[in-house]
């Protein structure tokens, strides 16, 4: 638990200095996300796996595009790449590739409480394939986010 808290604090500090706008945590998947401003038409999401050993620290970089904006929800699509640069440390040369896989993302960010405009509930469907395209999984992510900007743009 202390390691998770330390990692979240480290990511929060990094995001503050890089002017990231939104933090999201997907508790069922143990994924923590730092995103640029999802209120803009194009934005990026950086996802970090929180329940893994240090030898398996996978990171996803996912550019996103908002396709529909409503008063209380935004629908988006995107494509991502999952990498683990610690794979270079593997003594087995055949396992030293940092690229782990690819994903497509279809999601919605809702703003359920009008008095808390930064609070978001996020739901996403994401087909994922490994880098060899011989294994895949259909992922579903449900999480909670918070947009740090002072006032949510509509």
CNS distance restraints for C-alpha pairs under 8 A (distance, minus, plus):
assign (resid   1 and name CA) (resid   5 and name CA) 6.32 0.50 0.50
assign (resid   2 and name CA) (resid   6 and name CA) 6.11 0.50 0.50
assign (resid   3 and name CA) (resid   7 and name CA) 6.12 0.50 0.50
assign (resid   4 and name CA) (resid   8 and name CA) 6.10 0.50 0.50
assign (resid   4 and name CA) (resid  50 and name CA) 6.61 0.50 0.50
assign (resid   5 and name CA) (resid   9 and name CA) 6.12 0.50 0.50
assign (resid   6 and name CA) (resid  10 and name CA) 6.14 0.50 0.50
assign (resid   7 and name CA) (resid  11 and name CA) 6.14 0.50 0.50
assign (resid   8 and name CA) (resid  12 and name CA) 6.03 0.50 0.50
assign (resid   8 and name CA) (resid  32 and name CA) 7.67 0.50 0.50
assign (resid   9 and name CA) (resid  13 and name CA) 6.17 0.50 0.50
assign (resid  10 and name CA) (resid  14 and name CA) 6.20 0.50 0.50
assign (resid  11 and name CA) (resid  15 and name CA) 5.98 0.50 0.50
assign (resid  11 and name CA) (resid  34 and name CA) 7.60 0.50 0.50
assign (resid  12 and name CA) (resid  16 and name CA) 6.09 0.50 0.50
assign (resid  13 and name CA) (resid  17 and name CA) 6.42 0.50 0.50
assign (resid  14 and name CA) (resid  18 and name CA) 6.17 0.50 0.50
assign (resid  15 and name CA) (resid  19 and name CA) 5.79 0.50 0.50
assign (resid  15 and name CA) (resid  20 and name CA) 4.84 0.50 0.50
assign (resid  15 and name CA) (resid  21 and name CA) 7.79 0.50 0.50
assign (resid  15 and name CA) (resid  34 and name CA) 6.80 0.50 0.50
assign (resid  16 and name CA) (resid  20 and name CA) 6.11 0.50 0.50
assign (resid  19 and name CA) (resid  36 and name CA) 7.68 0.50 0.50
assign (resid  20 and name CA) (resid  34 and name CA) 6.68 0.50 0.50
assign (resid  20 and name CA) (resid  35 and name CA) 5.88 0.50 0.50
assign (resid  20 and name CA) (resid  36 and name CA) 4.78 0.50 0.50
assign (resid  20 and name CA) (resid  37 and name CA) 6.86 0.50 0.50
assign (resid  21 and name CA) (resid  34 and name CA) 7.65 0.50 0.50
assign (resid  21 and name CA) (resid  35 and name CA) 6.10 0.50 0.50
assign (resid  21 and name CA) (resid  36 and name CA) 5.07 0.50 0.50
assign (resid  21 and name CA) (resid  37 and name CA) 4.85 0.50 0.50
assign (resid  21 and name CA) (resid  38 and name CA) 7.74 0.50 0.50
assign (resid  21 and name CA) (resid 147 and name CA) 5.57 0.50 0.50
assign (resid  21 and name CA) (resid 148 and name CA) 5.20 0.50 0.50
assign (resid  21 and name CA) (resid 149 and name CA) 6.27 0.50 0.50
assign (resid  22 and name CA) (resid  34 and name CA) 5.93 0.50 0.50
assign (resid  22 and name CA) (resid  35 and name CA) 5.12 0.50 0.50
assign (resid  22 and name CA) (resid  36 and name CA) 6.39 0.50 0.50
assign (resid  22 and name CA) (resid  37 and name CA) 6.36 0.50 0.50
assign (resid  22 and name CA) (resid  38 and name CA) 7.39 0.50 0.50
assign (resid  22 and name CA) (resid 145 and name CA) 6.65 0.50 0.50
assign (resid  22 and name CA) (resid 146 and name CA) 5.48 0.50 0.50
assign (resid  22 and name CA) (resid 147 and name CA) 4.23 0.50 0.50
assign (resid  22 and name CA) (resid 148 and name CA) 5.88 0.50 0.50
assign (resid  23 and name CA) (resid  32 and name CA) 7.47 0.50 0.50
assign (resid  23 and name CA) (resid  33 and name CA) 5.62 0.50 0.50
assign (resid  23 and name CA) (resid  34 and name CA) 4.82 0.50 0.50
assign (resid  23 and name CA) (resid  35 and name CA) 6.38 0.50 0.50
assign (resid  23 and name CA) (resid 145 and name CA) 5.36 0.50 0.50
assign (resid  23 and name CA) (resid 146 and name CA) 5.49 0.50 0.50
assign (resid  23 and name CA) (resid 147 and name CA) 6.67 0.50 0.50
assign (resid  24 and name CA) (resid  32 and name CA) 5.92 0.50 0.50
assign (resid  24 and name CA) (resid  33 and name CA) 4.94 0.50 0.50
assign (resid  24 and name CA) (resid  34 and name CA) 6.60 0.50 0.50
assign (resid  24 and name CA) (resid 143 and name CA) 6.53 0.50 0.50
assign (resid  24 and name CA) (resid 144 and name CA) 5.49 0.50 0.50
assign (resid  24 and name CA) (resid 145 and name CA) 3.90 0.50 0.50
assign (resid  24 and name CA) (resid 146 and name CA) 6.50 0.50 0.50
assign (resid  25 and name CA) (resid  30 and name CA) 7.30 0.50 0.50
assign (resid  25 and name CA) (resid  31 and name CA) 5.93 0.50 0.50
assign (resid  25 and name CA) (resid  32 and name CA) 4.62 0.50 0.50
assign (resid  25 and name CA) (resid  33 and name CA) 6.19 0.50 0.50
assign (resid  25 and name CA) (resid 143 and name CA) 5.41 0.50 0.50
assign (resid  25 and name CA) (resid 144 and name CA) 5.61 0.50 0.50
assign (resid  25 and name CA) (resid 145 and name CA) 6.34 0.50 0.50
assign (resid  26 and name CA) (resid  30 and name CA) 5.70 0.50 0.50
assign (resid  26 and name CA) (resid  31 and name CA) 5.17 0.50 0.50
assign (resid  26 and name CA) (resid  32 and name CA) 6.40 0.50 0.50
assign (resid  26 and name CA) (resid 141 and name CA) 6.35 0.50 0.50
assign (resid  26 and name CA) (resid 142 and name CA) 5.66 0.50 0.50
assign (resid  26 and name CA) (resid 143 and name CA) 4.05 0.50 0.50
assign (resid  26 and name CA) (resid 144 and name CA) 6.63 0.50 0.50
assign (resid  27 and name CA) (resid  31 and name CA) 6.83 0.50 0.50
assign (resid  27 and name CA) (resid 142 and name CA) 7.57 0.50 0.50
assign (resid  27 and name CA) (resid 143 and name CA) 6.35 0.50 0.50
assign (resid  28 and name CA) (resid 141 and name CA) 7.48 0.50 0.50
assign (resid  28 and name CA) (resid 142 and name CA) 7.18 0.50 0.50
assign (resid  28 and name CA) (resid 143 and name CA) 7.92 0.50 0.50
assign (resid  29 and name CA) (resid 141 and name CA) 6.94 0.50 0.50
assign (resid  30 and name CA) (resid  49 and name CA) 6.26 0.50 0.50
assign (resid  30 and name CA) (resid  50 and name CA) 5.27 0.50 0.50
assign (resid  30 and name CA) (resid  51 and name CA) 5.94 0.50 0.50
assign (resid  31 and name CA) (resid  47 and name CA) 6.46 0.50 0.50
assign (resid  31 and name CA) (resid  48 and name CA) 5.64 0.50 0.50
assign (resid  31 and name CA) (resid  49 and name CA) 4.75 0.50 0.50
assign (resid  31 and name CA) (resid  50 and name CA) 5.54 0.50 0.50
assign (resid  31 and name CA) (resid  51 and name CA) 7.93 0.50 0.50
assign (resid  32 and name CA) (resid  47 and name CA) 5.67 0.50 0.50
assign (resid  32 and name CA) (resid  48 and name CA) 5.26 0.50 0.50
assign (resid  32 and name CA) (resid  49 and name CA) 6.56 0.50 0.50
assign (resid  32 and name CA) (resid  50 and name CA) 6.66 0.50 0.50
assign (resid  33 and name CA) (resid  45 and name CA) 6.57 0.50 0.50
assign (resid  33 and name CA) (resid  46 and name CA) 5.52 0.50 0.50
assign (resid  33 and name CA) (resid  47 and name CA) 4.31 0.50 0.50
assign (resid  33 and name CA) (resid  48 and name CA) 6.24 0.50 0.50
assign (resid  34 and name CA) (resid  45 and name CA) 5.96 0.50 0.50
assign (resid  34 and name CA) (resid  46 and name CA) 5.27 0.50 0.50
assign (resid  34 and name CA) (resid  47 and name CA) 6.50 0.50 0.50
assign (resid  35 and name CA) (resid  43 and name CA) 7.29 0.50 0.50
assign (resid  35 and name CA) (resid  44 and name CA) 5.64 0.50 0.50
assign (resid  35 and name CA) (resid  45 and name CA) 4.22 0.50 0.50
assign (resid  35 and name CA) (resid  46 and name CA) 5.98 0.50 0.50
assign (resid  36 and name CA) (resid  43 and name CA) 5.59 0.50 0.50
assign (resid  36 and name CA) (resid  44 and name CA) 5.49 0.50 0.50
assign (resid  36 and name CA) (resid  45 and name CA) 6.54 0.50 0.50
assign (resid  37 and name CA) (resid  43 and name CA) 6.09 0.50 0.50
assign (resid  37 and name CA) (resid  44 and name CA) 7.89 0.50 0.50
assign (resid  37 and name CA) (resid 147 and name CA) 7.69 0.50 0.50
assign (resid  38 and name CA) (resid  42 and name CA) 7.45 0.50 0.50
assign (resid  38 and name CA) (resid  43 and name CA) 5.71 0.50 0.50
assign (resid  38 and name CA) (resid  44 and name CA) 7.86 0.50 0.50
assign (resid  38 and name CA) (resid  66 and name CA) 7.80 0.50 0.50
assign (resid  39 and name CA) (resid 152 and name CA) 7.52 0.50 0.50
assign (resid  39 and name CA) (resid 153 and name CA) 6.47 0.50 0.50
assign (resid  39 and name CA) (resid 154 and name CA) 7.75 0.50 0.50
assign (resid  40 and name CA) (resid  66 and name CA) 7.57 0.50 0.50
assign (resid  41 and name CA) (resid  65 and name CA) 5.73 0.50 0.50
assign (resid  41 and name CA) (resid  66 and name CA) 5.16 0.50 0.50
assign (resid  41 and name CA) (resid  67 and name CA) 7.89 0.50 0.50
assign (resid  42 and name CA) (resid  63 and name CA) 7.36 0.50 0.50
assign (resid  42 and name CA) (resid  64 and name CA) 5.77 0.50 0.50
assign (resid  42 and name CA) (resid  65 and name CA) 4.71 0.50 0.50
assign (resid  42 and name CA) (resid  66 and name CA) 6.56 0.50 0.50
assign (resid  43 and name CA) (resid  63 and name CA) 5.93 0.50 0.50
assign (resid  43 and name CA) (resid  64 and name CA) 5.25 0.50 0.50
assign (resid  43 and name CA) (resid  65 and name CA) 6.52 0.50 0.50
assign (resid  44 and name CA) (resid  61 and name CA) 7.24 0.50 0.50
assign (resid  44 and name CA) (resid  62 and name CA) 5.66 0.50 0.50
assign (resid  44 and name CA) (resid  63 and name CA) 4.28 0.50 0.50
assign (resid  44 and name CA) (resid  64 and name CA) 5.66 0.50 0.50
assign (resid  45 and name CA) (resid  60 and name CA) 7.86 0.50 0.50
assign (resid  45 and name CA) (resid  61 and name CA) 5.99 0.50 0.50
assign (resid  45 and name CA) (resid  62 and name CA) 5.07 0.50 0.50
assign (resid  45 and name CA) (resid  63 and name CA) 6.24 0.50 0.50
assign (resid  45 and name CA) (resid  64 and name CA) 7.27 0.50 0.50
assign (resid  46 and name CA) (resid  59 and name CA) 7.01 0.50 0.50
assign (resid  46 and name CA) (resid  60 and name CA) 5.66 0.50 0.50
assign (resid  46 and name CA) (resid  61 and name CA) 4.83 0.50 0.50
assign (resid  46 and name CA) (resid  62 and name CA) 6.39 0.50 0.50
assign (resid  47 and name CA) (resid  59 and name CA) 5.52 0.50 0.50
assign (resid  47 and name CA) (resid  60 and name CA) 4.93 0.50 0.50
assign (resid  47 and name CA) (resid  61 and name CA) 6.61 0.50 0.50
assign (resid  48 and name CA) (resid  57 and name CA) 7.36 0.50 0.50
assign (resid  48 and name CA) (resid  58 and name CA) 6.30 0.50 0.50
assign (resid  48 and name CA) (resid  59 and name CA) 4.84 0.50 0.50
assign (resid  48 and name CA) (resid  60 and name CA) 6.69 0.50 0.50
assign (resid  49 and name CA) (resid  57 and name CA) 6.37 0.50 0.50
assign (resid  49 and name CA) (resid  58 and name CA) 5.82 0.50 0.50
assign (resid  49 and name CA) (resid  59 and name CA) 6.64 0.50 0.50
assign (resid  52 and name CA) (resid  56 and name CA) 5.95 0.50 0.50
assign (resid  52 and name CA) (resid  57 and name CA) 6.41 0.50 0.50
assign (resid  53 and name CA) (resid  57 and name CA) 6.76 0.50 0.50
assign (resid  55 and name CA) (resid  86 and name CA) 6.18 0.50 0.50
assign (resid  55 and name CA) (resid  87 and name CA) 7.52 0.50 0.50
assign (resid  56 and name CA) (resid  84 and name CA) 6.80 0.50 0.50
assign (resid  56 and name CA) (resid  86 and name CA) 7.03 0.50 0.50
assign (resid  56 and name CA) (resid  87 and name CA) 7.77 0.50 0.50
assign (resid  57 and name CA) (resid  84 and name CA) 5.90 0.50 0.50
assign (resid  57 and name CA) (resid  86 and name CA) 7.16 0.50 0.50
assign (resid  58 and name CA) (resid  82 and name CA) 6.58 0.50 0.50
assign (resid  58 and name CA) (resid  83 and name CA) 5.62 0.50 0.50
assign (resid  58 and name CA) (resid  84 and name CA) 4.64 0.50 0.50
assign (resid  58 and name CA) (resid  85 and name CA) 7.97 0.50 0.50
assign (resid  59 and name CA) (resid  82 and name CA) 5.62 0.50 0.50
assign (resid  59 and name CA) (resid  83 and name CA) 5.44 0.50 0.50
assign (resid  59 and name CA) (resid  84 and name CA) 6.22 0.50 0.50
assign (resid  60 and name CA) (resid  80 and name CA) 6.44 0.50 0.50
assign (resid  60 and name CA) (resid  81 and name CA) 5.53 0.50 0.50
assign (resid  60 and name CA) (resid  82 and name CA) 4.25 0.50 0.50
assign (resid  60 and name CA) (resid  83 and name CA) 6.30 0.50 0.50
assign (resid  61 and name CA) (resid  80 and name CA) 5.52 0.50 0.50
assign (resid  61 and name CA) (resid  81 and name CA) 5.54 0.50 0.50
assign (resid  61 and name CA) (resid  82 and name CA) 6.57 0.50 0.50
assign (resid  62 and name CA) (resid  78 and name CA) 6.45 0.50 0.50
assign (resid  62 and name CA) (resid  79 and name CA) 5.66 0.50 0.50
assign (resid  62 and name CA) (resid  80 and name CA) 4.04 0.50 0.50
assign (resid  62 and name CA) (resid  81 and name CA) 6.50 0.50 0.50
assign (resid  63 and name CA) (resid  78 and name CA) 5.68 0.50 0.50
assign (resid  63 and name CA) (resid  79 and name CA) 6.26 0.50 0.50
assign (resid  63 and name CA) (resid  80 and name CA) 6.61 0.50 0.50
assign (resid  64 and name CA) (resid  76 and name CA) 6.57 0.50 0.50
assign (resid  64 and name CA) (resid  77 and name CA) 5.67 0.50 0.50
assign (resid  64 and name CA) (resid  78 and name CA) 4.24 0.50 0.50
assign (resid  64 and name CA) (resid  79 and name CA) 7.02 0.50 0.50
assign (resid  65 and name CA) (resid  76 and name CA) 5.47 0.50 0.50
assign (resid  65 and name CA) (resid  77 and name CA) 5.49 0.50 0.50
assign (resid  65 and name CA) (resid  78 and name CA) 6.07 0.50 0.50
assign (resid  66 and name CA) (resid  74 and name CA) 6.75 0.50 0.50
assign (resid  66 and name CA) (resid  75 and name CA) 5.84 0.50 0.50
assign (resid  66 and name CA) (resid  76 and name CA) 4.21 0.50 0.50
assign (resid  66 and name CA) (resid  77 and name CA) 6.58 0.50 0.50
assign (resid  67 and name CA) (resid  74 and name CA) 7.68 0.50 0.50
assign (resid  67 and name CA) (resid  75 and name CA) 5.75 0.50 0.50
assign (resid  67 and name CA) (resid  76 and name CA) 5.28 0.50 0.50
assign (resid  67 and name CA) (resid  77 and name CA) 7.07 0.50 0.50
assign (resid  68 and name CA) (resid  74 and name CA) 5.74 0.50 0.50
assign (resid  68 and name CA) (resid  75 and name CA) 5.14 0.50 0.50
assign (resid  68 and name CA) (resid  76 and name CA) 7.01 0.50 0.50
assign (resid  69 and name CA) (resid  73 and name CA) 6.25 0.50 0.50
assign (resid  69 and name CA) (resid  74 and name CA) 4.56 0.50 0.50
assign (resid  69 and name CA) (resid  75 and name CA) 6.53 0.50 0.50
assign (resid  69 and name CA) (resid 154 and name CA) 7.77 0.50 0.50
assign (resid  70 and name CA) (resid  74 and name CA) 5.96 0.50 0.50
assign (resid  70 and name CA) (resid 154 and name CA) 7.76 0.50 0.50
assign (resid  71 and name CA) (resid 154 and name CA) 6.44 0.50 0.50
assign (resid  72 and name CA) (resid 110 and name CA) 5.67 0.50 0.50
assign (resid  72 and name CA) (resid 111 and name CA) 5.16 0.50 0.50
assign (resid  72 and name CA) (resid 112 and name CA) 6.91 0.50 0.50
assign (resid  73 and name CA) (resid 108 and name CA) 6.61 0.50 0.50
assign (resid  73 and name CA) (resid 109 and name CA) 5.50 0.50 0.50
assign (resid  73 and name CA) (resid 110 and name CA) 4.15 0.50 0.50
assign (resid  73 and name CA) (resid 111 and name CA) 6.10 0.50 0.50
assign (resid  74 and name CA) (resid 108 and name CA) 5.50 0.50 0.50
assign (resid  74 and name CA) (resid 109 and name CA) 5.23 0.50 0.50
assign (resid  74 and name CA) (resid 110 and name CA) 6.46 0.50 0.50
assign (resid  75 and name CA) (resid 106 and name CA) 7.66 0.50 0.50
assign (resid  75 and name CA) (resid 107 and name CA) 5.74 0.50 0.50
assign (resid  75 and name CA) (resid 108 and name CA) 4.36 0.50 0.50
assign (resid  75 and name CA) (resid 109 and name CA) 6.55 0.50 0.50
assign (resid  76 and name CA) (resid 105 and name CA) 7.90 0.50 0.50
assign (resid  76 and name CA) (resid 106 and name CA) 5.95 0.50 0.50
assign (resid  76 and name CA) (resid 107 and name CA) 5.34 0.50 0.50
assign (resid  76 and name CA) (resid 108 and name CA) 6.17 0.50 0.50
assign (resid  77 and name CA) (resid 104 and name CA) 7.53 0.50 0.50
assign (resid  77 and name CA) (resid 105 and name CA) 5.35 0.50 0.50
assign (resid  77 and name CA) (resid 106 and name CA) 4.59 0.50 0.50
assign (resid  77 and name CA) (resid 107 and name CA) 6.38 0.50 0.50
assign (resid  78 and name CA) (resid 104 and name CA) 5.84 0.50 0.50
assign (resid  78 and name CA) (resid 105 and name CA) 4.93 0.50 0.50
assign (resid  78 and name CA) (resid 106 and name CA) 6.74 0.50 0.50
assign (resid  79 and name CA) (resid 102 and name CA) 7.42 0.50 0.50
assign (resid  79 and name CA) (resid 103 and name CA) 5.56 0.50 0.50
assign (resid  79 and name CA) (resid 104 and name CA) 4.38 0.50 0.50
assign (resid  79 and name CA) (resid 105 and name CA) 5.84 0.50 0.50
assign (resid  80 and name CA) (resid 102 and name CA) 5.62 0.50 0.50
assign (resid  80 and name CA) (resid 103 and name CA) 4.95 0.50 0.50
assign (resid  80 and name CA) (resid 104 and name CA) 6.27 0.50 0.50
assign (resid  80 and name CA) (resid 105 and name CA) 7.59 0.50 0.50
assign (resid  81 and name CA) (resid  99 and name CA) 7.58 0.50 0.50
assign (resid  81 and name CA) (resid 100 and name CA) 7.77 0.50 0.50
assign (resid  81 and name CA) (resid 101 and name CA) 5.98 0.50 0.50
assign (resid  81 and name CA) (resid 102 and name CA) 4.69 0.50 0.50
assign (resid  81 and name CA) (resid 103 and name CA) 6.43 0.50 0.50
assign (resid  82 and name CA) (resid  99 and name CA) 6.28 0.50 0.50
assign (resid  82 and name CA) (resid 100 and name CA) 5.42 0.50 0.50
assign (resid  82 and name CA) (resid 101 and name CA) 5.13 0.50 0.50
assign (resid  82 and name CA) (resid 102 and name CA) 6.04 0.50 0.50
assign (resid  82 and name CA) (resid 103 and name CA) 7.84 0.50 0.50
assign (resid  83 and name CA) (resid  98 and name CA) 5.24 0.50 0.50
assign (resid  83 and name CA) (resid  99 and name CA) 4.50 0.50 0.50
assign (resid  83 and name CA) (resid 100 and name CA) 5.16 0.50 0.50
assign (resid  83 and name CA) (resid 101 and name CA) 7.11 0.50 0.50
assign (resid  84 and name CA) (resid  98 and name CA) 4.85 0.50 0.50
assign (resid  84 and name CA) (resid  99 and name CA) 6.52 0.50 0.50
assign (resid  84 and name CA) (resid 100 and name CA) 6.85 0.50 0.50
assign (resid  85 and name CA) (resid  97 and name CA) 7.87 0.50 0.50
assign (resid  85 and name CA) (resid  98 and name CA) 4.80 0.50 0.50
assign (resid  85 and name CA) (resid  99 and name CA) 7.94 0.50 0.50
assign (resid  86 and name CA) (resid  90 and name CA) 7.51 0.50 0.50
assign (resid  86 and name CA) (resid  98 and name CA) 7.19 0.50 0.50
assign (resid  87 and name CA) (resid  95 and name CA) 6.64 0.50 0.50
assign (resid  87 and name CA) (resid  96 and name CA) 4.84 0.50 0.50
assign (resid  87 and name CA) (resid  97 and name CA) 6.10 0.50 0.50
assign (resid  87 and name CA) (resid  98 and name CA) 5.50 0.50 0.50
assign (resid  88 and name CA) (resid  95 and name CA) 7.86 0.50 0.50
assign (resid  88 and name CA) (resid  96 and name CA) 4.56 0.50 0.50
assign (resid  88 and name CA) (resid  97 and name CA) 6.63 0.50 0.50
assign (resid  88 and name CA) (resid  98 and name CA) 6.74 0.50 0.50
assign (resid  89 and name CA) (resid  96 and name CA) 7.01 0.50 0.50
assign (resid  90 and name CA) (resid  95 and name CA) 6.49 0.50 0.50
assign (resid  90 and name CA) (resid  96 and name CA) 5.86 0.50 0.50
assign (resid  91 and name CA) (resid  96 and name CA) 7.89 0.50 0.50
assign (resid  92 and name CA) (resid  96 and name CA) 6.90 0.50 0.50
assign (resid  99 and name CA) (resid 131 and name CA) 6.52 0.50 0.50
assign (resid 100 and name CA) (resid 130 and name CA) 5.70 0.50 0.50
assign (resid 100 and name CA) (resid 131 and name CA) 5.25 0.50 0.50
assign (resid 101 and name CA) (resid 128 and name CA) 7.08 0.50 0.50
assign (resid 101 and name CA) (resid 129 and name CA) 5.56 0.50 0.50
assign (resid 101 and name CA) (resid 130 and name CA) 3.91 0.50 0.50
assign (resid 101 and name CA) (resid 131 and name CA) 4.20 0.50 0.50
assign (resid 101 and name CA) (resid 132 and name CA) 7.76 0.50 0.50
assign (resid 102 and name CA) (resid 128 and name CA) 5.73 0.50 0.50
assign (resid 102 and name CA) (resid 129 and name CA) 5.47 0.50 0.50
assign (resid 102 and name CA) (resid 130 and name CA) 6.31 0.50 0.50
assign (resid 102 and name CA) (resid 131 and name CA) 6.70 0.50 0.50
assign (resid 103 and name CA) (resid 126 and name CA) 6.24 0.50 0.50
assign (resid 103 and name CA) (resid 127 and name CA) 5.65 0.50 0.50
assign (resid 103 and name CA) (resid 128 and name CA) 4.33 0.50 0.50
assign (resid 103 and name CA) (resid 129 and name CA) 6.46 0.50 0.50
assign (resid 104 and name CA) (resid 126 and name CA) 5.34 0.50 0.50
assign (resid 104 and name CA) (resid 127 and name CA) 5.62 0.50 0.50
assign (resid 104 and name CA) (resid 128 and name CA) 6.73 0.50 0.50
assign (resid 105 and name CA) (resid 124 and name CA) 6.65 0.50 0.50
assign (resid 105 and name CA) (resid 125 and name CA) 5.95 0.50 0.50
assign (resid 105 and name CA) (resid 126 and name CA) 4.51 0.50 0.50
assign (resid 105 and name CA) (resid 127 and name CA) 7.09 0.50 0.50
assign (resid 106 and name CA) (resid 124 and name CA) 5.57 0.50 0.50
assign (resid 106 and name CA) (resid 125 and name CA) 5.30 0.50 0.50
assign (resid 106 and name CA) (resid 126 and name CA) 6.29 0.50 0.50
assign (resid 107 and name CA) (resid 122 and name CA) 7.25 0.50 0.50
assign (resid 107 and name CA) (resid 123 and name CA) 5.57 0.50 0.50
assign (resid 107 and name CA) (resid 124 and name CA) 3.98 0.50 0.50
assign (resid 107 and name CA) (resid 125 and name CA) 6.19 0.50 0.50
assign (resid 108 and name CA) (resid 122 and name CA) 5.84 0.50 0.50
assign (resid 108 and name CA) (resid 123 and name CA) 5.52 0.50 0.50
assign (resid 108 and name CA) (resid 124 and name CA) 6.42 0.50 0.50
assign (resid 109 and name CA) (resid 120 and name CA) 6.10 0.50 0.50
assign (resid 109 and name CA) (resid 121 and name CA) 5.81 0.50 0.50
assign (resid 109 and name CA) (resid 122 and name CA) 4.58 0.50 0.50
assign (resid 109 and name CA) (resid 123 and name CA) 6.72 0.50 0.50
assign (resid 110 and name CA) (resid 120 and name CA) 5.41 0.50 0.50
assign (resid 110 and name CA) (resid 121 and name CA) 5.24 0.50 0.50
assign (resid 110 and name CA) (resid 122 and name CA) 6.38 0.50 0.50
assign (resid 111 and name CA) (resid 117 and name CA) 6.44 0.50 0.50
assign (resid 111 and name CA) (resid 118 and name CA) 7.42 0.50 0.50
assign (resid 111 and name CA) (resid 119 and name CA) 6.13 0.50 0.50
assign (resid 111 and name CA) (resid 120 and name CA) 4.87 0.50 0.50
assign (resid 111 and name CA) (resid 121 and name CA) 6.55 0.50 0.50
assign (resid 112 and name CA) (resid 119 and name CA) 7.50 0.50 0.50
assign (resid 112 and name CA) (resid 120 and name CA) 6.85 0.50 0.50
assign (resid 112 and name CA) (resid 121 and name CA) 7.17 0.50 0.50
assign (resid 113 and name CA) (resid 117 and name CA) 6.66 0.50 0.50
assign (resid 113 and name CA) (resid 119 and name CA) 7.21 0.50 0.50
assign (resid 117 and name CA) (resid 151 and name CA) 7.04 0.50 0.50
assign (resid 117 and name CA) (resid 152 and name CA) 6.06 0.50 0.50
assign (resid 118 and name CA) (resid 145 and name CA) 7.94 0.50 0.50
assign (resid 118 and name CA) (resid 146 and name CA) 5.14 0.50 0.50
assign (resid 118 and name CA) (resid 147 and name CA) 4.58 0.50 0.50
assign (resid 118 and name CA) (resid 148 and name CA) 6.63 0.50 0.50
assign (resid 118 and name CA) (resid 149 and name CA) 7.39 0.50 0.50
assign (resid 118 and name CA) (resid 150 and name CA) 7.87 0.50 0.50
assign (resid 118 and name CA) (resid 151 and name CA) 7.48 0.50 0.50
assign (resid 118 and name CA) (resid 152 and name CA) 6.50 0.50 0.50
assign (resid 119 and name CA) (resid 144 and name CA) 7.43 0.50 0.50
assign (resid 119 and name CA) (resid 145 and name CA) 5.91 0.50 0.50
assign (resid 119 and name CA) (resid 146 and name CA) 4.64 0.50 0.50
assign (resid 119 and name CA) (resid 147 and name CA) 6.57 0.50 0.50
assign (resid 120 and name CA) (resid 144 and name CA) 5.66 0.50 0.50
assign (resid 120 and name CA) (resid 145 and name CA) 4.77 0.50 0.50
assign (resid 120 and name CA) (resid 146 and name CA) 5.80 0.50 0.50
assign (resid 120 and name CA) (resid 147 and name CA) 7.59 0.50 0.50
assign (resid 121 and name CA) (resid 142 and name CA) 7.55 0.50 0.50
assign (resid 121 and name CA) (resid 143 and name CA) 5.93 0.50 0.50
assign (resid 121 and name CA) (resid 144 and name CA) 4.70 0.50 0.50
assign (resid 121 and name CA) (resid 145 and name CA) 6.19 0.50 0.50
assign (resid 122 and name CA) (resid 141 and name CA) 7.70 0.50 0.50
assign (resid 122 and name CA) (resid 142 and name CA) 5.68 0.50 0.50
assign (resid 122 and name CA) (resid 143 and name CA) 5.10 0.50 0.50
assign (resid 122 and name CA) (resid 144 and name CA) 5.87 0.50 0.50
assign (resid 122 and name CA) (resid 145 and name CA) 6.94 0.50 0.50
assign (resid 123 and name CA) (resid 140 and name CA) 7.46 0.50 0.50
assign (resid 123 and name CA) (resid 141 and name CA) 5.64 0.50 0.50
assign (resid 123 and name CA) (resid 142 and name CA) 4.58 0.50 0.50
assign (resid 123 and name CA) (resid 143 and name CA) 6.56 0.50 0.50
assign (resid 124 and name CA) (resid 140 and name CA) 5.71 0.50 0.50
assign (resid 124 and name CA) (resid 141 and name CA) 5.02 0.50 0.50
assign (resid 124 and name CA) (resid 142 and name CA) 6.54 0.50 0.50
assign (resid 125 and name CA) (resid 138 and name CA) 7.34 0.50 0.50
assign (resid 125 and name CA) (resid 139 and name CA) 5.86 0.50 0.50
assign (resid 125 and name CA) (resid 140 and name CA) 4.62 0.50 0.50
assign (resid 125 and name CA) (resid 141 and name CA) 6.44 0.50 0.50
assign (resid 126 and name CA) (resid 138 and name CA) 5.96 0.50 0.50
assign (resid 126 and name CA) (resid 139 and name CA) 4.94 0.50 0.50
assign (resid 126 and name CA) (resid 140 and name CA) 6.13 0.50 0.50
assign (resid 126 and name CA) (resid 141 and name CA) 7.82 0.50 0.50
assign (resid 127 and name CA) (resid 136 and name CA) 7.39 0.50 0.50
assign (resid 127 and name CA) (resid 137 and name CA) 6.00 0.50 0.50
assign (resid 127 and name CA) (resid 138 and name CA) 4.34 0.50 0.50
assign (resid 127 and name CA) (resid 139 and name CA) 5.80 0.50 0.50
assign (resid 128 and name CA) (resid 136 and name CA) 5.40 0.50 0.50
assign (resid 128 and name CA) (resid 137 and name CA) 5.32 0.50 0.50
assign (resid 128 and name CA) (resid 138 and name CA) 6.10 0.50 0.50
assign (resid 128 and name CA) (resid 139 and name CA) 6.96 0.50 0.50
assign (resid 129 and name CA) (resid 133 and name CA) 5.47 0.50 0.50
assign (resid 129 and name CA) (resid 134 and name CA) 7.41 0.50 0.50
assign (resid 129 and name CA) (resid 135 and name CA) 5.79 0.50 0.50
assign (resid 129 and name CA) (resid 136 and name CA) 4.10 0.50 0.50
assign (resid 129 and name CA) (resid 137 and name CA) 6.56 0.50 0.50
assign (resid 130 and name CA) (resid 134 and name CA) 6.81 0.50 0.50
assign (resid 130 and name CA) (resid 135 and name CA) 5.73 0.50 0.50
assign (resid 130 and name CA) (resid 136 and name CA) 6.13 0.50 0.50
assign (resid 147 and name CA) (resid 152 and name CA) 7.77 0.50 0.50
